[in-house]
C-alpha cells in the first residue's frame, strides 16, 4: 500500500510517517548547522570538526557525516544559513528603515543634512552590531576571513556582500553622487573597517564619538 493510499484510507491518522521523518531530519540538519556557529564562535573556523560540531549539537557523531558529505559542505551551508538569517532578522530591516528616513527628507535638503543622517544611520548600525550583536559579528568575521583560503566560501561571502550593497544603494540614491555603486562599496568597506577595529580594540581604548568621527571623514569623501 502506498503512502497516498494509507493517507486516504486513514484520514484520521496524523502526519504521514515519511513527512514526519523528513521534518525531523530537516530539524536535525538545522540543529547541526547552528551548532557549527557555536564552534566557530568558540574556536574559529579551524575548530569546526565533525566531533566538535556533534558535541555542540547534542547529536551522534554519525549524524554530521550523514547530513553533510564533508566539513567543507557543512561550513558552506552553515554560513549560508547564517547569512540568510542575519539579513532577514537585522540587516535588511535596519537599512529598509534607513531608506524610509532618507526618503522622508525634504527635496531641498542640503549636503550637510544628507551627510548628517547618513553618518547617524551608519553609526547606529555599527554600534548595534558591536554592542548588541557582538557574538554574531565575531562569527561573521570568522567566516569572512576563512573565505580568503576557500573558493566556495568566497562565493557565499560575495553573495552576502552583494545583498548588503543592494540595501545601501537605495539609501544613497537620495544623495546626488557621481557613482552610487562605488559609493555603496566605499561605505560598506568603511563600516567593516570600523567594525573590525571595534572588535580587536577594547572600548576603553577609544574615546567617545570615534565611530562618528571615522564615518564623517569617509562619508564626506563620497561626494
Legacy VTK file of the C-alpha trace (Angstrom):
# vtk DataFile Version 3.0
C-alpha trace
ASCII
DATASET POLYDATA
POINTS 223 float
0.000 0.000 0.000
1.407 3.428 -0.954
1.672 6.420 1.329
-1.120 8.188 -0.530
-3.376 5.163 -0.153
-2.608 4.979 3.543
-3.478 8.652 3.952
-6.733 8.171 2.055
-7.789 5.061 3.943
-6.858 6.547 7.339
-7.953 10.174 7.203
-7.783 10.466 10.983
-4.135 9.342 11.128
-1.668 12.140 11.986
1.021 13.378 9.621
2.388 10.624 7.340
5.427 8.875 8.721
7.558 9.821 5.727
6.741 13.510 6.084
7.329 13.344 9.824
10.725 11.743 9.309
11.623 14.344 6.715
10.693 17.147 9.104
12.737 15.552 11.895
15.648 15.167 9.517
15.492 18.812 8.479
15.274 19.857 12.114
18.366 17.834 12.998
20.212 19.185 9.970
19.435 22.773 11.031
20.496 21.967 14.594
23.872 20.827 13.265
24.254 23.977 11.158
23.515 26.201 14.146
25.874 24.191 16.349
28.600 24.943 13.813
28.155 28.620 14.679
28.869 27.811 18.334
32.092 26.055 17.375
33.141 28.948 15.127
32.470 31.414 17.936
34.487 29.389 20.444
37.369 28.126 18.310
37.163 29.777 14.907
36.553 28.071 11.585
39.607 25.838 12.090
37.869 24.336 15.104
34.998 23.016 13.011
35.403 19.226 13.146
32.741 16.532 12.993
33.229 15.564 16.622
33.172 19.155 17.908
30.017 20.010 15.959
28.249 16.812 17.005
29.023 17.557 20.647
27.758 21.133 20.342
24.596 19.924 18.592
23.978 17.095 21.044
23.680 14.545 18.237
25.520 11.308 17.446
28.809 11.767 15.604
27.431 9.826 12.637
24.728 12.485 12.110
27.199 15.072 10.887
28.516 12.779 8.163
25.010 11.562 7.304
23.691 15.044 6.524
26.900 16.578 5.160
29.389 14.813 2.920
32.367 16.669 4.433
33.404 19.610 6.600
33.533 21.840 3.530
29.846 21.322 2.784
28.970 21.801 6.450
30.839 25.114 6.589
29.316 26.453 3.368
25.751 25.589 4.330
26.286 26.832 7.866
27.445 30.206 6.571
24.599 30.383 4.058
22.050 29.868 6.833
23.918 32.399 8.977
23.875 34.971 6.160
20.188 34.413 5.382
19.144 34.886 8.998
21.462 37.844 9.508
19.985 39.648 6.529
16.386 38.752 7.340
16.438 39.474 11.054
18.624 42.564 11.310
20.472 43.966 8.293
17.574 44.164 5.834
15.039 45.630 8.320
17.613 48.178 9.512
18.508 49.514 6.060
14.912 49.462 4.873
14.084 51.711 7.826
17.139 53.814 6.975
15.848 54.224 3.430
12.498 55.434 4.747
14.278 58.041 6.867
16.369 59.196 3.919
13.316 59.339 1.659
11.436 61.450 4.227
13.974 64.272 3.963
12.745 67.350 2.063
13.710 67.524 -1.601
15.747 70.643 -0.973
17.800 69.087 1.858
21.370 70.290 1.579
24.515 68.228 1.578
25.203 68.793 5.276
21.788 67.400 6.238
22.212 64.367 3.985
25.702 63.689 5.328
24.498 64.016 8.920
21.676 61.474 8.633
23.850 59.050 6.666
26.532 59.234 9.366
23.932 58.802 12.121
22.438 55.738 10.449
25.776 54.072 9.727
26.978 54.802 13.272
23.801 53.334 14.759
24.234 50.207 12.629
27.847 49.724 13.722
27.132 50.423 17.390
24.259 47.953 17.450
26.408 45.254 15.912
29.334 45.898 18.236
27.267 46.182 21.405
24.072 44.174 20.925
25.151 41.590 18.358
28.854 41.211 19.132
28.967 37.403 19.122
27.110 37.370 15.829
29.623 39.857 14.431
32.578 37.760 15.588
31.160 34.723 13.772
30.558 36.759 10.636
34.152 37.963 10.516
35.452 34.460 11.208
33.596 33.201 8.135
34.667 36.169 6.010
38.349 35.743 6.803
38.173 31.975 6.304
36.934 32.717 2.793
40.391 34.040 1.899
41.517 30.419 1.594
38.291 28.815 0.399
36.924 29.450 -3.102
33.455 28.059 -2.346
33.141 30.119 0.816
34.299 33.158 -1.162
31.276 32.782 -3.431
28.924 32.687 -0.434
30.590 35.719 1.138
30.421 37.661 -2.140
26.705 36.906 -2.322
26.213 38.298 1.184
28.199 41.430 0.309
26.109 41.957 -2.832
22.935 41.747 -0.757
24.363 44.430 1.537
25.133 46.663 -1.457
21.572 46.251 -2.722
20.371 47.600 0.625
22.801 50.528 0.725
22.278 51.783 -2.817
18.629 52.907 -2.369
19.733 54.993 0.634
22.492 56.594 -1.409
20.120 57.173 -4.324
18.657 60.003 -2.247
22.054 61.703 -2.474
23.427 63.169 -5.693
26.574 61.130 -6.217
28.607 60.587 -9.358
28.813 56.810 -8.869
26.308 55.339 -6.425
27.562 51.768 -6.820
31.130 52.758 -5.977
29.870 54.932 -3.122
27.967 51.950 -1.678
31.115 49.824 -1.877
33.139 52.540 -0.156
30.555 52.901 2.610
30.428 49.139 3.142
34.225 48.958 3.290
34.254 51.784 5.834
31.617 50.105 8.003
33.522 46.841 8.003
36.847 48.534 8.780
35.335 50.339 11.766
33.601 47.171 12.980
36.853 45.241 12.817
38.657 47.953 14.742
35.877 47.873 17.329
36.246 44.108 17.696
40.001 43.952 18.161
40.312 47.000 20.438
38.664 47.282 23.829
36.067 50.011 24.267
38.387 51.663 26.786
40.932 52.324 24.032
38.508 54.516 22.104
37.272 57.968 23.002
33.596 58.839 22.779
32.395 59.608 19.272
35.212 57.783 17.466
32.811 55.859 15.235
31.057 59.008 14.011
34.394 60.748 13.548
35.692 57.913 11.356
32.453 57.793 9.380
32.328 61.564 8.877
35.777 61.550 7.303
34.799 58.814 4.842
31.239 59.911 4.107
32.437 63.426 3.295
34.605 61.892 0.587
31.682 60.191 -1.164
30.749 63.414 -2.903
LINES 1 224
223 0 1 2 3 4 5 6 7 8 9 10 11 12 13 14 15 16 17 18 19 20 21 22 23 24 25 26 27 28 29 30 31 32 33 34 35 36 37 38 39 40 41 42 43 44 45 46 47 48 49 50 51 52 53 54 55 56 57 58 59 60 61 62 63 64 65 66 67 68 69 70 71 72 73 74 75 76 77 78 79 80 81 82 83 84 85 86 87 88 89 90 91 92 93 94 95 96 97 98 99 100 101 102 103 104 105 106 107 108 109 110 111 112 113 114 115 116 117 118 119 120 121 122 123 124 125 126 127 128 129 130 131 132 133 134 135 136 137 138 139 140 141 142 143 144 145 146 147 148 149 150 151 152 153 154 155 156 157 158 159 160 161 162 163 164 165 166 167 168 169 170 171 172 173 174 175 176 177 178 179 180 181 182 183 184 185 186 187 188 189 190 191 192 193 194 195 196 197 198 199 200 201 202 203 204 205 206 207 208 209 210 211 212 213 214 215 216 217 218 219 220 221 222
